[in-house]
């Protein structure tokens, strides 16, 4: 009896499986792959999708389209080209962030040397307004400094916006000592030596 029931059950399973269509593989087409960029970052803002990807060059390009699929054919707008030896090459992992009415494209870049991995650092640009396509610059005036030679192998670091200098609090030599801006006092707390890295 058990054998007969087992045979009947096997025949039922076989009959059911013969009536089913075979499984087919589903296909998917990535709408942004046309640009062959790794590390894609997409931000939606003001009715448009904005795409930025790793270029491994000295250029950051952003594409804008009203749909995700439209990014595949959207023209690229260059928002940055290598402008300094310290951040000229091998741009990767870009991101777009909107803060306080401005866009901040973050990216990693290094120097044009054989082992650029040792020189890779994070950098940020700032848009002039609320359009991520730019124009973009490398930071605000409060982030720009002039190095002035004092003639005795020391230098002072002068904020381009305020004219004040970098000053180490209480001339501390401790790790994590506070550095602030102060008027020029011509003391050791404000004098810096530039040494090769």
N, C-alpha and C positions, 0 to 999 in steps of 0.2 A: 504494500500500500504506500509506504513512504517513498519507495523507488518510483512508483507511478506518479505520485504528486510532484516529486522533484523533476521528472521528465516533462510533465505538463508545465511546470513553472519555467523551465529552461526554454521550452517552445514558445511560451508567451513573451518572454524577454526578447527572444530572437525576432519574433514577429513585430513587436513594437519598435525595435531598433531598425528594422528594414524599412519601415514606413517614414522614418525621420530623415530630413535632408542633412547632408554632411555639413559640418561646421566650416565656415570660411573665415579667413583672416580679415579683420577689419583694417582699413588703411586710414592713415592720418597724414595730413599735409600741414607742416608747420608754416603759418602765414608769414613769419618773419625770418625764416631760415635763408631766404634769398641773399641776405647780406653776409652770410657765413661768419657772423660774429659770435664769439663765445661770451659768456657772462651777460646775457641780455638783461637790461633794466628798463622797465616800462612804467611810465607815470601818466596818469590821465589828468588833464587840466584844461579848463576853458574850452570844452568841446572837442578835444583832440588827444590822441595817444601819442606819447613821445618815447622814442626808442633810442637807447644808446648801448653800444656793445664794445667789447674788447677789440682793439685794433692791432695791438702789438707794433704800432708805429709811433710817430710823434704827433698824431692828429686825433682829436675827439670830434666825432660827427654825430649829430642828433637828427633823427627823422621824425616827421609829424604827419599824422593822417587822422581822419575822422573815425576810421574803423581799424581794428587790429589787422584785418586782411589787407587794408590799404598801406600798411607799413612796408609790405613787400616791394611796392613800386614807388614809394615816397622818395623824393629827392633828399639827399643828405645836406645838412647845413653844417659847415665846419665852425665850431665854436672855440677851438684851440689848436694851435700848432706849436710845436716845441719852440720855446722862447728863451730857455735858459739851460746851460750845460748840466745843471743838477737835476733837471726834470725833462730831459729831451726825448727819451726813448722808451720803447717797450711799455706803452700805456696799456693798462689792463684794469678790469673790475670797476668800470665807471658806474656811478650812481647819480640820480637826480633827486634833490630835496628842495621843497618849497617852504621857505621860512620868512616871515615878516615881509611878504610882498616881493621877494626876490628868489631866484633860483640859485642853487649851489650845486654845481656838478663836482662831485668828489671823484678822484681817480688815483691810481698808483702809477708812478713812473720812475725811471732810473736814469743813470748816466750811460753814455755810449762807450762802454768798456766791455772787455771780453766776458767777464763774469758780472753782468749787470744786476744779478740777484742781490748782491751785497749792497747795492746802492739804491734799491727800490724803497721809495718813501710815499706816504700819502700826501696828496695835495688837494686844494680846493680852488674853484673859480667862483666868481660872483657875477650874476647877470646885472645889467644896468637897470632893468625893470622887471615886470612880471612875465616876460616872454622867455622861456627856457632856451630859445634859439639865439639869444644874445642881443647885443654883444656882451661878451663875458670878459672879465679881467681877473688877474691873480690877486684877489683880495682888496680890501678897503685901504684907504690911506693909513688908518691906525695899525695896519699890519705891514706897513712898508717902513724900512729902516735904512738910514744912510750910515756907512762906516767912515768915520773921519780919523785920519792918521794924526796922532799927537806928537809924532817925531821922535819918540823915545822907545820905539817898538811896542807902544800901546796905542789903543784906539778907543774912541767913544762911539756908542751906538745911539744914533739920534732918530727919534720918531719923526717921519716925514710930515705928519699932520700937526703935531704939537710943538716940535722943536725941543722937547724934553729928552733926557738921556736915560738909558737903562742903568739902574742903580741897584746893587745888591744890598738888601736890608742889613744894616749894622756890619757891613763888610764880611758877612758870614762866609765861611768856607764849607759849611755843613751841606750834606745832601738835602735836596728839597728846600734850600734857602729861598726866601721870597725875593723876586726881582720886580721892581716897580719903576715907574717913570718919575723923574724929579728934574728940577732945574739943575743946570750944570754947576757943580760945587768944586770941580777940579780936585777930587780926592780919589783914593785907591778903590773905593766902592763903585766908581763909575768908569774905571779904566780897564780895558780888556786886551788880552793878547790873543791874536789869531794864530792858531797852530794847525799844521796839516793833520787831516783826519786819519 
